[in-house]
Amino acid sequence: MSSLRHHRVIIASLFLPNTAVLGDSAPSSPDESGTQTPGFASQTPASRQPLLHRNSGPLKSIVEDLKDKTRNPTPSLTPRGESANPFSSFPGLTLPSGNTVPGAVAAAAESLIDALSNKLSGGAPKTPGVSGVTTPAPNSARQYQTTHHGSNAGQPRVQRRQSRSSGNRTASRSLSSSRVDPGLRSQKYHFESNPHCNGGLKNAVESVGDRLKRKLWVGTLGTNTDGWREGLRRSLEWRMREERESVPVWIPDSDFASCYDEFCHQVLWPALHYAVPDAPKTKSFYESAAFKQYVAVNQRFADTIAAAYQEGDIIWVNDYHLMLLPQMLRDRLPNAPIGFFLHVAFPSSEIFRCLSVREDLLKGLLGADLLGFQTANFARHFRQTVSRILAAEALPKGIQLDDRFVDVGVFPMGIDVASIRQKKRDPEVTEWVNSLRQRYAGMKLIVGRDKLDVIQGVRQKLLAFEAFLEKYPENQGKVVLIQVALQTTEENESQGGVSDVVSHLNSKFSTLTYQPVVFLHTQDLTFHQYLALLTVADAFMITSLREGMALRAHEFVECQEKRHRPLILSEFTGSYSFSGFRSCIPINPWDKRGTAKAIHQALTMSDDEATSRWEDLHGHVVTQTAQAFVTSFLVRCLRSNLEHMQSDTISVAALDVARVLPRYRHSQKRLFLIDFEGTLWERDIRTIARNAGVGGSPSFEPPKEAIDVLNKLADDPRNEVWLLSGLPVKGSLEIVAEKAPNVGIVAENGCFIKPRPDRGGKSAWISMVANFNLTWKASCLEMLQYFSERTPGSFVEGREASVVWRFWTEKSIEDHMSDWQWARRQAAEAQNHIFDSLGERYGLRIIPGSTSFLVLPNNISRSTAVGAVLHPGGPARSGALAAPAWLAMEATEDTDTEFDFVFAVGKDEKLMRRLNELDNAETCSSGVKGTDAKWKLEPEQVLPALQRLAETK
């Protein structure tokens, strides 16, 4: 972390942590921090208001409340003047509009919210409802409700969908309903917590504290700004930069609405969560015109960041709203450290390829130095998607592009454990815990907190709870599901289909003294009350159909420090993919019977088993913290950028033979490592096909000039020459061995080695894959034969321990563009299919080229072969073949050598990096990609350079 103290971090997120509100600021408490994170409601200082009272000011965050006071802080203790427990009243049956309950029940029913409101507001007057159920007077505070419909008459619901699945964001208002009237042109304004910002990111950054002293947030205010005067904008920019470490991005309201409401939430969000819509909504999904606005928004972010950027800054781009931004910044700031982190899931290539703008999005992301994902599965999906759609080389650590390498890493988010521990000791939390225990004495509580859209699986949760009550009827009247609801758009909420299930379930199982489901809204609940709910819960239930990290599960585990109750967790959440969370009770939310059984298991679990499970969960929560997330991502981003800068092709000089010659002359023991095809010998596709025997018997004739240079170098007793090749032994390199007998040869990219002759003139080929399982070859050849039949002109080269597929054999691409696109697509399909079916099972890797790709065992490469060559017991040292020590895999990692001059030329970057560790090595790259080699040399210049060295005495 110390390395970050010298760098400022520019944090780009769609919404700033704070927003500006026109008008005078409300009175602040003495210790007000001035910042808040959206999430839960706040209360007035004078007296505790009903829990569902809507403040006109900012809403309280579940994490911000850990550290800061609200603008209108809650009293530290529940008012002692209350005559009864506010939770002691019977929770009534307030149903969605159009639903009624029998008259006797309705007349007697009084909701938990109504009762609590009356207790705390001194008995606000009520007016009779048409059905006999009492309703609040027009000017009274909003009352509690058992469902999310029916109590918001006259109030528009949230029109904009929340952009995070973790839930640390309050309900977002529509552009038209909540934004400031542009006619109010007063210069007076004040800052408030932005209810739309990425709460998890904000809290993670703040958890680092002074260890990240310099930072700059870049984002939008989340409010209409078209009507704001230029003077007001400049004043706000200055104050936000000085007081809030923020820079606002000014975006026209229409562009922002189209980008955010349409493309982000109707196209990207469903695709990233495996929710490709059915007809008739497929047209808006596949042919969204809002992508232009998405590009425009990303471009404005790029303009703002480029203007604020200073040398040494680290740029951190966040979430799916800004997927094009990394490449836009790379074009303008080619040397800047740029990291991108995706806070939501990333789907398999089969889903992502449905997007019409898939290539633009992937290329935008690949402008970063580092791409971060929540889980290893999401990172793997991304690598496979890039390999399949862009036909780029996907490696375990990232993506190899033509000119650079993009790191891909896993950085699971966490919570600020220390802050939650401090907050849950607040006396107010204790008061609410006692109140809840009194109210629900003798009952068991299941708590959930989710958005009400399809992806969060709330409907599946309710159906499983209904199945639980039916299968285990003894729990009717004894188990209550308290669902804290995060709002989303009306459209997505209706698609979620929650309200009808709630009304059905409550009408089916409710009695005069029992209601199975109680709905609370996040903005109507203070964080103290939420912590109290987590503390008294007998189980916490997450039924997401697809999600990143479910941080609310981490909060529950931390709040259960004394009770150790179990967690019911969907297998489709990112949290479940980590071993620490395997001690939960896993469920498939689509299996309601299985989920019902899991609920019964959780409620009847013994204390010993529950404690054992909790200890495993808690061990993961306290190690996977918010601080670890921030520091590991930023340090890795900085390191990745430094590595990329060092391997910049432009900074590598062309080989100056005159500077190398003095060391060559005065050295006594020299080692040459020379790539054959593509470096020493340029083959066209016709030659390759003829060598492979396409259309006839194989015909191989090595170039005479190359063989002559190799022999001339090998004739010098001080030189040991090794030829590194991907060609097979039979029919190819055995011919080279005959014509250059004193040259050592590495065949099939390290699968076989032929040492130099011993004193008796004998030399035998040695297999580096003798102990490898090569049964995968038959299946691989069968797959590639299938693709060859579908791709005109392609052919398969089956070698002894590897396989090559040549999918393009024409010289000119421009004259056959349609065929080229088809062949390239087939190559991507073939790579993806081989990797999915054989790659992980047999430990294979795929190395793509411009017109072919190679499949070979994972731990075999030219670099490992050179490691064997350099080993003390290896053929380069002694020529001994009987000693097997140098064949051990760990031996191939050694780089010590007795050679006082090492010259390597080729395209294998792993080999170049390895040899650079030697002080006496001259590494020279003949490739077009970014390189770590010390020198650069064009393939046509390799032969003259070697001839000059060979002629030197």
Secondary structure as UniProt FT lines:
FT   HELIX           2..6
FT   STRAND          9..15
FT   STRAND          18..22
FT   TURN            30..31
FT   TURN            51..52
FT   TURN            62..63
FT   HELIX           64..66
FT   TURN            80..81
FT   TURN            86..87
FT   TURN            97..98
FT   HELIX           103..108
FT   HELIX           112..121
FT   STRAND          126..128
FT   TURN            130..131
FT   STRAND          134..136
FT   TURN            138..139
FT   TURN            153..154
FT   HELIX           175..178
FT   TURN            182..183
FT   STRAND          189..193
FT   TURN            195..196
FT   HELIX           199..208
FT   HELIX           209..212
FT   STRAND          215..220
FT   TURN            226..227
FT   HELIX           230..243
FT   STRAND          246..248
FT   HELIX           253..257
FT   HELIX           258..268
FT   HELIX           269..272
FT   TURN            273..274
FT   TURN            279..281
FT   HELIX           282..286
FT   TURN            289..290
FT   HELIX           291..308
FT   TURN            311..312
FT   STRAND          314..318
FT   HELIX           320..322
FT   TURN            323..324
FT   HELIX           325..332
FT   TURN            334..335
FT   STRAND          338..341
FT   HELIX           349..352
FT   TURN            353..354
FT   TURN            356..357
FT   HELIX           358..365
FT   TURN            366..367
FT   STRAND          370..373
FT   HELIX           376..390
FT   STRAND          393..395
FT   TURN            396..397
FT   STRAND          398..400
FT   STRAND          405..410
FT   HELIX           417..424
FT   HELIX           427..439
FT   TURN            440..442
FT   STRAND          444..451
FT   TURN            454..457
FT   HELIX           458..471
FT   HELIX           473..475
FT   TURN            476..478
FT   STRAND          479..486
FT   HELIX           490..496
FT   HELIX           499..509
FT   TURN            512..513
FT   STRAND          517..521
FT   HELIX           522..524
FT   HELIX           527..536
FT   STRAND          539..542
FT   HELIX           551..559
FT   TURN            560..563
FT   STRAND          567..570
FT   TURN            571..572
FT   HELIX           575..577
FT   HELIX           579..583
FT   STRAND          585..587
FT   TURN            589..590
FT   HELIX           592..603
FT   HELIX           607..623
FT   HELIX           626..646
FT   HELIX           649..651
FT   STRAND          653..654
FT   HELIX           657..666
FT   STRAND          670..675
FT   TURN            678..680
FT   HELIX           685..692
FT   TURN            693..695
FT   HELIX           704..715
FT   TURN            717..718
FT   STRAND          719..724
FT   HELIX           729..733
FT   HELIX           734..739
FT   TURN            741..742
FT   STRAND          744..747
FT   HELIX           748..750
FT   STRAND          752..754
FT   TURN            759..760
FT   STRAND          766..767
FT   TURN            770..771
FT   HELIX           776..790
FT   TURN            792..793
FT   STRAND          795..798
FT   STRAND          803..806
FT   HELIX           814..816
FT   HELIX           817..834
FT   HELIX           835..839
FT   HELIX           840..842
FT   STRAND          844..848
FT   STRAND          852..857
FT   TURN            858..859
FT   HELIX           862..870
FT   TURN            872..873
FT   TURN            875..878
FT   HELIX           885..887
FT   HELIX           889..893
FT   STRAND          901..906
FT   HELIX           909..915
FT   TURN            916..917
FT   TURN            919..920
FT   STRAND          921..925
FT   STRAND          935..936
FT   HELIX           939..951
//
